[in-house]
Each structure stands twice: as structure tokens, then as C-alpha cells.
Amino acid sequence: MCLAIPARVVSLESGDIATVALEGIRKPVSTALLDEVKVGDYLLVHVGFALHKLSEEEADRTLKLMAETGVLAEELEEMAGGAAAETGGEAGA
């Protein structure tokens, strides 16, 4: 379906790249469209680009709604397609 999905920044890479994590999946994304991204921020991610910063509460609310409507699992599967699964305990957003 390819919706934008909230994810938490777990590291900043060189250039305009951050690694985000959600439900055990880590993925590099471009932060070129945003100002001042830092570790711990929640970003709305779509096709490898961070589009918007969210509060933790807004990210949590969005993820819960996505789970209730059944689209979260689809989006996580799509997100995992090009990403490495985490090996170190990140259980959620």
C-alpha cells in the first residue's frame, strides 16, 4: 500500500541520512527535506524519505490506528523488504 509511517531516529549518519527503527526493523532514510533531525525524534517516513517530524504521542496514536485498521503489518512487511532486522532489542517505535 506504501503509506507514510512513523518511526524513531536511532542514529544519524553522514550527509542527510538517519537510521530509523520500528518494530525490530531498522532502515536508512533521507532527512534532506527536514531541518534539525536528532536521535530520538519521530519522523513520518515514506519511500525512504523523512517528510515530517511528529511528537511521540502523535506517532504512537498513528501507529495504533494503523494497527487497528490492519495496515501496519502490511507497511512493516514492505519496510522490511529493503532493511535489515535489528539484532539488539528495539521492540517498538
C-alpha positions in Angstrom: 0.0 0.0 0.0 3.0 2.3 0.6 1.7 4.7 3.2 3.9 7.1 5.2 4.7 5.5 8.6 6.1 7.0 11.9 9.5 5.7 13.0 12.0 6.8 15.6 15.5 8.0 14.8 18.1 5.7 16.3 21.3 7.1 14.7 22.5 9.9 12.4 24.7 9.0 9.5 26.9 11.2 7.3 25.1 13.6 5.0 21.4 13.8 5.3 20.8 10.2 6.3 19.3 8.9 9.6 18.6 5.3 10.6 15.1 4.8 11.9 13.6 1.9 13.8 10.2 0.4 14.1 9.1 -3.0 15.4 12.5 -4.5 15.1 13.3 -3.1 11.7 16.0 -0.5 11.0 16.1 1.4 7.8 18.2 4.3 6.5 16.2 7.3 5.3 16.9 10.7 3.8 16.4 13.6 6.1 17.2 16.2 3.4 13.6 17.6 3.5 13.8 18.4 7.2 15.6 20.8 9.5 17.5 19.6 12.6 16.8 15.9 13.0 18.3 14.3 16.1 18.4 10.9 17.7 15.0 10.2 19.4 12.9 12.2 17.0 9.9 10.6 15.5 9.6 11.0 11.7 6.9 10.3 9.2 8.7 8.2 6.6 7.6 7.5 3.0 9.6 5.6 0.4 12.9 6.3 2.0 12.4 10.0 2.8 11.5 11.6 6.2 8.7 14.0 5.4 7.7 15.5 8.8 8.6 15.4 12.5 6.0 14.1 14.9 5.6 14.1 18.6 6.0 10.7 20.4 2.3 10.9 21.2 1.3 11.6 17.6 3.5 8.8 16.4 2.0 6.3 18.9 -1.6 7.4 18.1 -0.9 7.0 14.3 0.7 3.5 14.8 -2.2 2.4 16.9 -4.7 3.5 14.3 -2.7 1.8 11.6 -2.7 -1.4 13.6 -6.4 -1.3 14.3 -7.2 -0.9 10.6 -4.8 -3.7 9.6 -2.4 -1.6 7.5 0.5 -1.6 10.0 1.5 -5.2 9.3 1.5 -4.5 5.6 3.6 -1.4 5.9 6.1 -3.2 8.2 6.4 -6.0 5.7 7.1 -3.5 3.0 9.6 -1.6 5.2 11.4 -4.8 6.0 11.8 -5.6 2.3 14.9 -3.4 1.9 16.0 -3.2 5.5 18.0 -5.3 8.0 16.2 -6.6 11.0 17.6 -5.3 14.3 19.6 -7.6 16.4 19.6 -5.6 19.6 16.2 -5.3 21.3 14.4 -2.3 19.8 10.9 -3.6 20.3 8.8 -0.7 19.2 8.8 2.8 17.8 
